[in-house]
């Protein structure tokens, strides 16, 4: 007897050959889709259910189209109605969405049968195949008309729910008792289909989100990140149908990432769930989906036990910065540009609290004077700035005394910490990022810190905040220097001038190293 197939990652799959006489109709030679579980007992039951369903589908494909009694058609319509209403039982969405939906249904009712067939035809076919039936043209048309009546009633009922009326659904009385099982119907139905009958895919939601994201001038790196996460989500689901996704399924995916893949709760909740929420929010905002099934999904982020601070101690920072002073004289195989980066980048991170990529992407033009104060412009035009906005940072007097300004002025136009080339690379894998990673690897070898929680470059960013507080720099000045948003509306009023920032940054004590 056939059994589910276990993949390398432990997830069971339904893999079966398509009967030879049906290959042309099915359009492929075998079925292959995830059963969404690693439990062998659950997988076995799901496999048997899928086998039963495929047998019904094969029967429908082999059958000669024939008339179907009207009662049976209304019975199938009841299956569609119940699944539609049940899928939105706890969260019907906003009433305005159902006003839009009901106007669409009214418009379809006023047009010809071809328009209703485009909207409801796919659902009608799935209902018929799910019961192993082959309908003649007349019966299929009657089923489509019954579906339109049912979805019109469903829209009116959901609007009442959205307005707070949860009284019993009197519409259920009109449908005969449903079949014992009917597993092929999509839970979100045609309310989320486009007017021309096209399906709504997860990939299409990503493309809508991407278009707005880039048009708003946001980071291209996030597009690449979301694209890879979209592909991973679709692969895990085993389909690309946004209409078949439920909040429960999203929650199961989060659990899969946490417990099967081994990601931290912060990564699951802060990155993967955030990305899924963004896609489905876009779908609802663009009237592609009637409701955002991801809106009510939450994932608790648990902070791991913290055995030490995330920033460097004074002793660790001095050890790294002392090594940075010797970088140019080191007799090792590192390139000259890497030695230059290791000479200055740790010091700049220590005195600015900037992200390493904001430093390594600097070029000569980003150093200038404002009010006679030597200033660095960390601008998104140069590469990656997480917030997407420029930031002016004053140079600490100790850096000037060490010769950093003289170093910049001595360099040719262009990047300060890498030799620019035109090699093709992914958008996120910039030369500045490579340079920063190389500095991070070097820091790890000289820091003496063997703790995965302490990020080689980012630990200077944490330390800057700590030292700044100790020095009496007010938090909003530290945030302005580091590019942290504090979430207060008052911060958007007025400007934090270079005079104020320079006054504050001078409060940082000079770091004395051997």
BAGU-289843 format. One record per residue (C-alpha): residue in three letters; y, z, x. Coordinates in pm, whole numbers, padded with zeros to 5 digits, always signed. Layout:
N
ALAYZX
...
This chain:
514
UNK+00000+00000+00000
UNK+00349-00081+00123
UNK+00559+00205+00256
UNK+00922+00262+00358
UNK+01010+00164+00714
UNK+01159+00424+00945
UNK+01443+00303+01172
UNK+01524+00425+01524
UNK+01781+00671+01391
UNK+01529+00818+01144
UNK+01670+00662+00826
UNK+01413+00497+00596
UNK+01454+00137+00480
UNK+01311-00080+00205
UNK+01178-00391+00380
UNK+00968-00639+00184
UNK+00904-01012+00186
UNK+01044-01215-00102
UNK+00761-01393-00288
UNK+00736-01750-00159
UNK+00799-01902-00503
UNK+01127-01709-00536
UNK+01278-01757-00190
UNK+01501-02040-00307
UNK+01629-01846-00609
UNK+01681-01520-00418
UNK+01841-01699-00123
UNK+01655-01511+00152
UNK+01303-01454+00280
UNK+01299-01074+00276
UNK+01471-00768+00132
UNK+01609-00513+00375
UNK+01832-00223+00277
UNK+01872+00145+00359
UNK+01722+00407+00131
UNK+01987+00648+00259
UNK+01754+00932+00355
UNK+01551+01073+00645
UNK+01326+01276+00419
UNK+00985+01098+00398
UNK+00905+01232+00050
UNK+01241+01128-00092
UNK+01215+00792+00086
UNK+00872+00731-00067
UNK+00998+00790-00421
UNK+01306+00575-00365
UNK+01082+00305-00219
UNK+00857+00307-00527
UNK+01162+00293-00756
UNK+01293-00005-00560
UNK+00952-00175-00580
UNK+00949-00131-00957
UNK+01298-00272-00982
UNK+01213-00573-00765
UNK+00911-00646-00983
UNK+01140-00654-01287
UNK+01380-00884-01106
UNK+01095-01115-01006
UNK+00970-01122-01365
UNK+01316-01222-01483
UNK+01344-01495-01221
UNK+01003-01638-01315
UNK+01053-01612-01691
UNK+01151-01906-01909
UNK+01493-01836-02067
UNK+01444-01731-02427
UNK+01641-01583-02718
UNK+01685-01204-02706
UNK+01723-01000-03028
UNK+02074-00875-03096
UNK+01960-00510-03104
UNK+01824-00543-02751
UNK+02154-00691-02633
UNK+02351-00402-02781
UNK+02100-00161-02625
UNK+02173-00313-02281
UNK+02544-00296-02354
UNK+02499+00076-02419
UNK+02352+00115-02069
UNK+02667-00039-01925
UNK+02895+00170-02145
UNK+02723+00500-02060
UNK+02725+00438-01685
UNK+03089+00335-01696
UNK+03196+00648-01883
UNK+02966+00884-01690
UNK+03090+00763-01351
UNK+03442+00878-01447
UNK+03347+01187-01646
UNK+03508+01448-01418
UNK+03806+01243-01304
UNK+03929+00967-01536
UNK+04237+00894-01323
UNK+04590+00835-01443
UNK+04669+00720-01796
UNK+04891+00441-01659
UNK+04589+00282-01493
UNK+04407+00270-01825
UNK+04714+00123-01995
UNK+04698-00156-01736
UNK+04322-00192-01784
UNK+04349-00200-02166
UNK+04615-00467-02150
UNK+04378-00675-01935
UNK+04099-00630-02189
UNK+04334-00728-02470
UNK+04438-01038-02275
UNK+04075-01134-02218
UNK+04005-01093-02588
UNK+04283-01340-02670
UNK+04152-01604-02427
UNK+03841-01817-02447
UNK+03480-01716-02378
UNK+03492-01870-02028
UNK+03744-01607-01914
UNK+03529-01326-02053
UNK+03224-01479-01887
UNK+03401-01472-01549
UNK+03486-01104-01599
UNK+03160-00975-01753
UNK+02905-01240-01652
UNK+02790-01071-01331
UNK+02729-00744-01516
UNK+02540-00922-01794
UNK+02311-01089-01541
UNK+02240-00759-01364
UNK+02156-00589-01691
UNK+01916-00867-01789
UNK+01746-00882-01450
UNK+01722-00503-01448
UNK+01510-00526-01763
UNK+01310-00823-01637
UNK+01461-01052-01900
UNK+01561-01417-01884
UNK+01811-01496-02157
UNK+01892-01838-02294
UNK+02257-01946-02292
UNK+02320-01826-02645
UNK+02182-01476-02582
UNK+02372-01444-02257
UNK+02695-01539-02433
UNK+02629-01282-02708
UNK+02565-01014-02444
UNK+02894-01097-02271
UNK+03083-01063-02601
UNK+02915-00726-02670
UNK+03006-00611-02318
UNK+03368-00702-02380
UNK+03371-00494-02698
UNK+03210-00202-02514
UNK+03448-00212-02216
UNK+03746-00233-02451
UNK+03625+00082-02627
UNK+03555+00246-02290
UNK+03910+00180-02171
UNK+04058+00333-02485
UNK+03828+00635-02450
UNK+03914+00685-02082
UNK+04285+00672-02160
UNK+04237+00958-02409
UNK+04053+01155-02141
UNK+04325+01084-01887
UNK+04574+01227-02139
UNK+04366+01546-02171
UNK+04154+01470-02481
UNK+03791+01555-02397
UNK+03658+01552-02751
UNK+03304+01404-02801
UNK+03263+01030-02754
UNK+03203+00885-03100
UNK+03141+00539-02950
UNK+02794+00644-02832
UNK+02664+00639-03188
UNK+02690+00260-03206
UNK+02439+00196-02926
UNK+02057+00213-02963
UNK+01869+00455-02736
UNK+01872+00325-02376
UNK+01564+00219-02176
UNK+01392+00493-01975
UNK+01527+00363-01644
UNK+01788+00116-01536
UNK+01876+00145-01169
UNK+02062-00172-01085
UNK+02389-00124-01268
UNK+02705-00053-01065
UNK+02875+00275-01158
UNK+03232+00146-01151
UNK+03185-00167-01362
UNK+03435-00443-01418
UNK+03740-00220-01447
UNK+03766-00256-01072
UNK+03689-00627-01053
UNK+03963-00882-01007
UNK+04081-01095-01298
UNK+03901-01400-01164
UNK+03571-01209-01153
UNK+03556-01147-00778
UNK+03388-00831-00651
UNK+03583-00561-00470
UNK+03437-00503-00125
UNK+03500-00220+00118
UNK+03598-00483+00375
UNK+03856-00629+00137
UNK+04010-00282+00094
UNK+04032-00253+00472
UNK+04212-00587+00491
UNK+04465-00473+00227
UNK+04524-00149+00416
UNK+04553-00339+00747
UNK+04815-00578+00609
UNK+05042-00294+00499
UNK+04977-00087+00811
UNK+05085-00365+01047
UNK+05374-00476+00823
UNK+05508-00120+00842
UNK+05511-00138+01222
UNK+05231+00114+01268
UNK+04997+00132+01567
UNK+04759-00167+01608
UNK+04513+00069+01777
UNK+04449+00238+01441
UNK+04349-00100+01294
UNK+04076-00141+01555
UNK+03959+00215+01497
UNK+03946+00172+01117
UNK+03773-00165+01146
UNK+03487-00015+01349
UNK+03460+00276+01104
UNK+03455+00033+00809
UNK+03162-00155+00964
UNK+02978+00171+01032
UNK+03029+00291+00674
UNK+02910-00042+00527
UNK+02605-00040+00755
UNK+02512+00313+00648
UNK+02555+00229+00278
UNK+02348-00085+00311
UNK+02604-00285+00109
UNK+02974-00378+00104
UNK+03035-00310-00267
UNK+03333-00077-00317
UNK+03244-00050-00687
UNK+02910+00111-00606
UNK+03061+00388-00393
UNK+03085+00733-00549
UNK+03242+01056-00431
UNK+02891+01199-00390
UNK+02796+00911-00161
UNK+03105+00966+00054
UNK+03021+01336+00081
UNK+02666+01243+00187
UNK+02806+01011+00453
UNK+03019+01295+00589
UNK+02710+01516+00607
UNK+02522+01236+00782
UNK+02795+01209+01047
UNK+02805+01586+01096
UNK+02435+01669+01102
UNK+02253+01347+01192
UNK+02504+01187+01427
UNK+02630+01520+01560
UNK+03005+01470+01524
UNK+03232+01773+01500
UNK+03369+01880+01164
UNK+03716+01794+01293
UNK+03611+01437+01372
UNK+03432+01394+01039
UNK+03709+01540+00823
UNK+04010+01439+01030
UNK+03906+01085+01122
UNK+03617+00940+00917
UNK+03701+01096+00581
UNK+04071+01027+00637
UNK+03992+00660+00692
UNK+03775+00637+00378
UNK+04043+00807+00170
UNK+04302+00560+00302
UNK+04092+00259+00197
UNK+04017+00381-00155
UNK+04375+00504-00205
UNK+04488+00152-00114
UNK+04243+00007-00366
UNK+04381+00222-00644
UNK+04744+00164-00546
UNK+04684-00214-00549
UNK+04510-00199-00891
UNK+04182-00310-00741
UNK+04010+00016-00840
UNK+04055+00216-01157
UNK+04014+00545-00974
UNK+04009+00674-00618
UNK+03657+00815-00584
UNK+03744+00958-00242
UNK+04038+01164-00367
UNK+03834+01472-00456
UNK+03608+01462-00151
UNK+03691+01729+00106
UNK+03530+01834+00431
UNK+03589+02178+00575
UNK+03707+02165+00933
UNK+03573+02459+01130
UNK+03737+02540+01460
UNK+03477+02589+01733
UNK+03467+02921+01919
UNK+03746+02919+02175
UNK+03636+03081+02499
UNK+03964+02992+02669
UNK+04294+02816+02603
UNK+04313+02437+02588
UNK+04587+02428+02850
UNK+04565+02483+03225
UNK+04624+02825+03368
UNK+04898+02859+03631
UNK+04636+02863+03908
UNK+04463+02548+03774
UNK+04791+02361+03729
UNK+04905+02449+04084
UNK+04572+02336+04228
UNK+04601+01995+04055
UNK+04969+01946+04143
UNK+04910+02042+04507
UNK+04636+01776+04521
UNK+04878+01530+04358
UNK+05125+01591+04644
UNK+04853+01484+04889
UNK+04731+01186+04685
UNK+04910+00914+04882
UNK+04771+01045+05209
UNK+04412+01079+05087
UNK+04155+00882+05285
UNK+03934+00764+05000
UNK+03841+00441+04819
UNK+04097+00467+04539
UNK+04342+00179+04503
UNK+04702+00221+04612
UNK+04825+00207+04251
UNK+04575+00474+04149
UNK+04696+00699+04431
UNK+05055+00644+04319
UNK+04959+00731+03960
UNK+04776+01045+04073
UNK+05083+01140+04277
UNK+05329+01132+03988
UNK+05153+01132+03650
UNK+05027+01496+03665
UNK+05376+01617+03761
UNK+05538+01415+03481
UNK+05285+01551+03228
UNK+05353+01904+03351
UNK+05733+01875+03314
UNK+05751+01661+02997
UNK+05443+01756+02794
UNK+05403+01385+02716
UNK+05075+01214+02635
UNK+04928+01053+02945
UNK+04942+00701+02797
UNK+05316+00747+02733
UNK+05357+00811+03105
UNK+05121+00547+03247
UNK+05277+00271+03034
UNK+05621+00335+03188
UNK+05798+00056+03368
UNK+06109+00059+03582
UNK+06340-00019+03288
UNK+06238+00300+03107
UNK+06434+00516+03352
UNK+06808+00530+03286
UNK+07095+00775+03260
UNK+07252+00919+02947
UNK+07555+01146+02986
UNK+07475+01133+03358
UNK+07129+01279+03292
UNK+06822+01101+03433
UNK+06615+01012+03126
UNK+06276+00858+03041
UNK+06244+00640+02730
UNK+05892+00664+02586
UNK+05905+00364+02354
UNK+05630+00199+02146
UNK+05754-00135+02278
UNK+05589-00044+02607
UNK+05249+00025+02456
UNK+05102+00326+02281
UNK+05325+00594+02132
UNK+05130+00788+01872
UNK+05421+00846+01634
UNK+05540+00485+01660
UNK+05899+00589+01739
UNK+06091+00599+02066
UNK+06162+00932+02234
UNK+06411+01019+02508
UNK+06298+01287+02751
UNK+06517+01438+03023
UNK+06375+01454+03375
UNK+06342+01807+03508
UNK+06562+01876+03816
UNK+06252+01959+04022
UNK+06115+01607+03967
UNK+06445+01462+04088
UNK+06438+01686+04396
UNK+06082+01571+04466
UNK+06203+01210+04472
UNK+06071+01071+04144
UNK+06395+00891+04055
UNK+06412+00743+04405
UNK+06050+00630+04370
UNK+06124+00448+04042
UNK+06431+00276+04185
UNK+06228+00159+04485
UNK+05969-00012+04268
UNK+05987-00378+04159
UNK+06045-00457+03793
UNK+05741-00396+03578
UNK+05482-00119+03534
UNK+05507+00181+03764
UNK+05143+00288+03773
UNK+04930-00028+03762
UNK+04938-00391+03873
UNK+04989-00602+03562
UNK+04739-00884+03500
UNK+04657-01123+03216
UNK+04288-01043+03175
UNK+04163-01054+02817
UNK+04082-00711+02676
UNK+04065-00535+02343
UNK+04400-00427+02206
UNK+04330-00057+02254
UNK+04193-00097+02606
UNK+04532-00148+02769
UNK+04592-00126+03141
UNK+04804+00184+03078
UNK+04505+00349+02907
UNK+04277+00256+03197
UNK+04530+00398+03442
UNK+04553+00721+03244
UNK+04174+00755+03225
UNK+04150+00703+03601
UNK+04403+00981+03658
UNK+04201+01204+03423
UNK+03881+01144+03619
UNK+04060+01227+03945
UNK+04207+01546+03797
UNK+03862+01656+03690
UNK+03739+01631+04049
UNK+04024+01841+04193
UNK+04095+02088+03911
UNK+03786+02304+03944
UNK+03776+02319+03562
UNK+03429+02252+03423
UNK+03487+02302+03051
UNK+03449+02018+02800
UNK+03714+02177+02576
UNK+03981+02126+02844
UNK+04087+01762+02849
UNK+04201+01665+03202
UNK+04534+01507+03103
UNK+04594+01663+02762
UNK+04565+02017+02901
UNK+04910+01970+03059
UNK+05046+01896+02710
UNK+04911+02228+02582
UNK+05038+02411+02890
UNK+05389+02269+02843
UNK+05410+02432+02500
UNK+05294+02765+02639
UNK+05531+02765+02936
UNK+05817+02648+02713
UNK+05769+02939+02477
UNK+05756+03182+02769
UNK+06081+03031+02899
UNK+06256+03087+02566
UNK+06284+02722+02458
UNK+06307+02707+02079
UNK+06014+02534+01909
UNK+06214+02248+01758
UNK+06337+02152+02106
UNK+05982+02161+02243
UNK+05872+01942+01951
UNK+06155+01695+02016
UNK+06064+01667+02385
UNK+05691+01626+02315
UNK+05717+01409+02003
UNK+05559+01660+01766
UNK+05654+01645+01398
UNK+05720+01984+01237
UNK+05708+01857+00876
UNK+06051+01998+00782
UNK+06302+01778+00601
UNK+06589+01937+00794
UNK+06455+01790+01118
UNK+06547+01440+00997
UNK+06916+01537+00971
UNK+07141+01492+01273
UNK+07035+01411+01629
UNK+06891+01627+01905
UNK+07108+01499+02190
UNK+07016+01454+02552
UNK+07267+01723+02642
UNK+07076+01975+02431
UNK+06734+01864+02559
UNK+06846+01879+02924
UNK+06993+02226+02870
UNK+06658+02340+02733
UNK+06430+02169+02983
UNK+06616+02336+03269
UNK+06479+02665+03137
UNK+06132+02563+03259
UNK+06069+02736+03594
UNK+05996+02521+03896
UNK+05627+02498+03975
UNK+05580+02611+04333
UNK+05264+02485+04504
UNK+05127+02519+04856
